[in-house]
Amino acid sequence: MVSRSTLRMIIILAVTSISGITITQVYWVRRAFDIRENQFNRDVNTALNTVAASLHNINKTQEPSSNPVEQISSNYFIVHINGPIDASVLEFLLVTEFKNRNVKAGFEYGIYDCIEKCMVGGNYFSPGNVRAVSQFPETPMAGGDGYYFAVQFPSLAANMISGMGIWGFSSAVTLVVIFFFGYTLFVMLKQRRLSEVQKDFINNMTHEFKTPISTIAISAQVLKEPGIAPDRLRNYATIIENENQRLRQQVERVLQMARYDQEEAGLKLEKLSVHDLIEAAVQTRRVGLEGEIHTEFGATKDKIEGDRLHLSNVLYNLLDNAVKYCATRPVVTIRTFNDGNQLGIVARDNGIGIPAAERSRIFEKFYRVSTGNVHNVKGFGLGLSYVKEIVTKHKGRIWVESELGRGSAFHIILPLA
């Protein structure tokens, strides 16, 4: 599971990335919109100036010395004309010039008589759609005489956005990416919370088991004392003691994983002799074992920086698996060797072996090799997952070589001190 610090770093990087992408996208979309708007204003101003010049030629009037086009707002323009304006001629000129300038937005125009102070014509033009003109704001001319016409683009913003093409598509893609990014973070946080609840439950449950296990162990020892119970009951007490010890080992294994996942106990590194650790583990496992465990210490250098408790547990797990997963009399060999500045450990057994299809998954937490309906070997599928975690934390590597029916060999490589 992802550690708290790693998850915190992922969230910070994710939020920073999303914020950066969003700000960059907004900046470039706004910049693209501004460029299009400026281009649109230039095109409209040029077109309206051309229309004004054409109307002056038609009316045989002198063109004003100043610019006749005045932009009132982003989508509203007025053009001053010193003479009457024919609505049909104006519409023809506007449509022609806007088409020449590639101005495709729908527009409405109105003609205002400054002498009579009233609207004298107007219309709305859009490809395939013509409707009556809406009320234009009246803007009196300086001097109070003459005519002007106004042009307004009612749906300019929507028209410009719809024409932005790739920018609209990229914005949609960015929104989708941000949504899935946020959803992924939400799922990660939820899964972590569920995992923490699960581990807390397992941790509390196994701790609760330890008290009755200790009580059963004491009771079994008392029953085995001479004179306390007849021989038949002492035999049952021995069975109870052995099964209780096996239960204690399983509970301890679950506690080890829960404690390690919660990072309650970090690695306590010290300089260790791996040969001494192997000897201690072998001596402990030989007690009551109907089989053989051999050691072949080929390494001339066996000192590493490691955690004594966790590395001992790694060796115990490998020896336990070698004994448990053996259909005949178990024979286990632990060999060491040096490879440059590294120490190699090989634990080889004569067990049932691991199918090729399942070798890549045996180090996954809670995974157990499928044995069909046969459940003669009990366990939680935590041992090898724990082994891999510890070896990895010690900057080492572990892998397995196995052949079904011919045993397995677990290889561990650790850096020397």
N, C-alpha and C positions, 0 to 999 in steps of 0.2 A: 504494500500500500504506500501511496505517496506520503512523505513526511509533511509535518505542518509547515516547516520552513520552505520546502520545495513547493507546496501548494500555495503558500503566500506569495512566493516569487512568481509562480505561474499567473496568479490573479493580477499582481502588479503589472507584469509584462503584458498580459492580455488587455487590461484596462488602458494602459499606455498606448498599445498598438491600435486599439479600437478608436481611442480619442485622436491619435495622430491621423489615422485613415479618414475619420469623419471630418476633422478640421481641414485636411488637405483636399478632400472631395468637395466640401462646401466652398473652399477658396476658389478652386478651379471652375466649379460650376458657376459661381457668382461672377468670376472673371469672364467666363465665356458668355454669360448672359449680358454683362456690361458691354462686351465687344459687339455682340449682336444688336444691342439697343443703340449703341453709338452709330453703327453702320446703318441701322434702320432710320435714325434721325437724319443722317446725311442724305440717304436716298430720298426720303420724303421731302426734305428741304430743297434738294435739287429738282425733284419732280414738280413741286409747287412753284418754284421760281420759273421753271419752263412754262407751266400753265399760265402764270401771271403775265409773262412776256407774250404768250400767244394771245391772251385776251386783250392786251394793250394794242397789239397789231390789228386785231379784229375791230376794236373800237376806234382805231386811229388816234389813240391818246398817247401822251408822253409817259415813258416809264419813270417812276420815282427814282431819285438819286440814292435813297437808302434802300435797304433790303425790305421788300414788301411782306416777307414771311415772318411771322412772329409765333414762336412756340410757347403756348401758355402752360402746358403740362406735358408729361411724357407721351400722352396719346392725343393731344388736342392742339391744332394749329389754326391760325387765322391768316388770311392773305388780303391785303388792302388793294383795291382796284378803283381807279378814278373813272368809273363809268358803269353803265348797266351791264348786267351779266345774264346771259341766256342759260337756263338750267340744263337744257339738253346739250348745248355746246360745252358747258362746264363739265358735265358728267362724261362726255366723250373724251375730253382732254385729260381729265383725271384718270379714267380707266386706261387710256393709252399710255400716259406717262408712268403710272404705277406699274403697268405691265412691262414697260421698257426697263424700269429700274428693279424689276423682280420683287416688287412689294406685293405680297400675296395676302396680306391681312384684309379682312372685310372692313369697309369704312362707310361712314355716313357724312353727308355734306349738307350745309345749309347756306342760303344766300340772304344777306341782311342789307336792307336799304336804310342808310343812316339818315336820309332826309325825312322819309316817312316813318322811320323808326319801327320797322316791322320786318318779319321774315317774308320773303317773296318767292321762296322755292327751296327744295331740298329733297333728298332721297337717301336710301340705304343701298349700298351695292356690295354684293358678295357673289362669287361664282355659284349660280344656281339658286340664288335667294335674293329677292328684292322686297323690302317692306317700307312702310312710311317712316319718315325721319322723326326722331325723338326731339324733345325740346332742347335747343342749344342755349347755353348761357350767352346773353347779349353783351357784347363788348364794344361800347361806343368808340368811334374813331376820334382822334384829335382833330379839332376843327368842326366836327359834327356834320360833314357832308361826304358824299361819295358812297361807294359800296364796299363791302368786304364779304368774302365767303369763308366759312369755317369747315375744317375737316377733322373728324374724330374717329378714332379706331377703338371701338367698344371692347373688343376681346383681344387687345394687343398682347397682354402678358401671357394668356393661355396659348395664343398663336405662336409666340416666340418660344415658349417652353416646348410645345409640341414639335417645333422645327429644330430643336437642338440635337436630335438624333442620338449620336454615340454618347453624349453627355447624360442624357436621360437613361440610356441603357446602363451605363457605368454606375450611375446613382442607384438604380434598382439592384444591380449586382452587389454594390456595397452594402445596401440595406439588408439583403439576404445574408451576406457574410457576417455582418454584425449580429443579426438575429441568431444564426447558428452558433456563432462564437459565444454569445451570451447564454444560449441554451446549453451548450457544452459545459460552460463553467457552472451553471445551475445543477446539471446532472452530476458533475464531479463533486460538488459540495454536498449534494444529497447522498451520493454513494459513500463519501467519506463519513458522513454522519451515521449512516446505517452500519458501516463497518465498525465505527467506534462503539455503537450500541451493542453490536454483536460481540466484540472483544470484551467489553465490560461485563456482558452477561456470562461469557465463558470464564472470565477471570473470577468473577464472584462465585459462580457455580463450583469451579474447581477448588476455590478456597473453602467453600462450605463442605466439600467432600473430605478435606484433609482431617477435620476433627473426628468424624465417625471412623475413618480409616485408621487413625491413631488409636482410637478406643478399641477397635476390633483387633489390632495388632497386640495391644497389651493383654486383652482378654485371651487371645490365642496362646500367648506366652505363659500366662498363668495356668491355663488348662494343660499345658505340656509339662508343668512341673511334676516331678515324681510324687506320688501319693495324693495328688489332687483329684485325678480322674483315672478310671481304668484304661487299659491299653487301647481298647477300641475307640474311646473318646479322644485319646491322645492322637490317634491316627487322623481322626476327623479334624482335630485342632491343627495338625500339621498341614492338612489340605487347606484349611481356612487361612492359615498364615501364609502359605505360598500364593494363593489366589489374591489375598489382600496385598501382598508385596507387588504382584503384577498390576493390580489396580492402582497402587501408589505410583508405580513407574509411569503408567499412562497419564495419571493426573499431573504428575510433575512435568511430563513432556508437553501437555497442553499449557501448563503454567509458563514453561520456558518460552513457548511461542508467543503467548499473550504478553508476557513481560518484555520480550524482545521487540514485538511490534509497537508497543507503547513507548519504547525508548526509555523505560524506567531505569534500566541498568545499562549504561554504555560500556564499551569495551575497556577493560582495565589492562592496558598493555604492560608487559614485562618481558624480560629476556628469558626464554624457555628452551629447554631441551626437548625436542619432539620425541626422541628415543625414550626419554623418561616418561613422557605422557603415554606413549604407546605401551610401554612395559606395565605401567599402572593400570591402564584400561584392560590389557590382556589378563593380568593377574586377577582382576575383579571378575572378568567374564568367565574365567576358567572354573570358578567355583560352581560346582553342581553341573558342569557341562559334560555331556556324553559325546565328546568329539575332540578335535585337535585345533589348536591355534598356534601357528608358527610365526616367528619373526626373522626377517633377513635384513639386517641393518647395513646396507651397502653405502650409505652416505657417510662421508668423513666429516661433514659440517652439518649439524642439525639444530643450531641455535637460531631462533626466530623471535621477532617481537609479536607477542600475541596475548590473548586472554586465556588464562589457564582453565577456567571453568567451562567456557564455551568450546574451546578446542577439545577438552576432555569429553564433553557431550557429543561432539562430532564423531570422535572415535568410538564411543559407546554405541551411538546410533548405527554406525557402519557394521560393528561386530554383531549387534542385535539382529540387524536385517540379514546378515550372512547366516546366522544360526536359524532364525525363524523361517526363512525362505529356502529351506533345504529339506528334500524329501527323504534323504538317507542320513548317514552319520556325517555331521558337518566337519569339513576340513577347511580352515581359513589360514591364509598366509598374508602377512603384512610386510611389505618390502619398502625400503627407502633408498633413494639415490640422489646424487647431486647433478644438476644441469646448470653449469655456470654459477650465477649468483642465486640460484633457486634450489629449493628442496622438493623432491618428488616423493609422494606416498602412494602406494598401490595396495589396495585391499582386495584380494582375490578369494573367491569361494567356489564351492562345488554345488551351488544351489540350483534351483529350478530354472534360472535365467529369466530374461526379460524379452518379450517379443519386440522385433525391430520397429513395429508401428507405434509402440508405446514408450520407447526409450526417451524420446524428446519431451515427454510430459511427466516423467517420474519426479521431477524437481518442483512441480507445481503444488501449491498448497491444497490439501484435502484430496489430492488425486491419488487413486490406488489402481494398480494394474488389475484389469478385469480377469476374474477366475471363474466366470460363469456362475453356477449355483454353489460352488465350493467356497466356504468361508472358514476354513480351518485356521487361517492366519488373521488375527485380529489387529486392529489399529485404526488410526484416524487419518492417515495420509499426511502427517505433519513432519515426520522424521527427516526425510530427504530435503524437504523445503527448508527446514531449519538448518540442515547441513550446508546447503548452497548459500543461504544468507550469511552464515558465519564465515565461510570460506571467502565469499565476495568481500565482506567487510574487512578481512585480513589481506585484501588486494591479491587474492589468489584465484585459481580456476579449478573447476571440478567437472568431470565428464565420466561416462560409463561405457565400457565395452562389454557386451553380453551376447550370448547365444542360447536360444531356448533349449533347455535340457542339459546345458553344459556349463552353467555357472556364470558369474559376473565378475568384473574387475572395475573397481572404482578408482579413478586417478585423481589425485589432488596435487596441485603445484602451488607452493607458497614461497614468497621472497625471504631470503636469509637476512638475519639481522646485520 
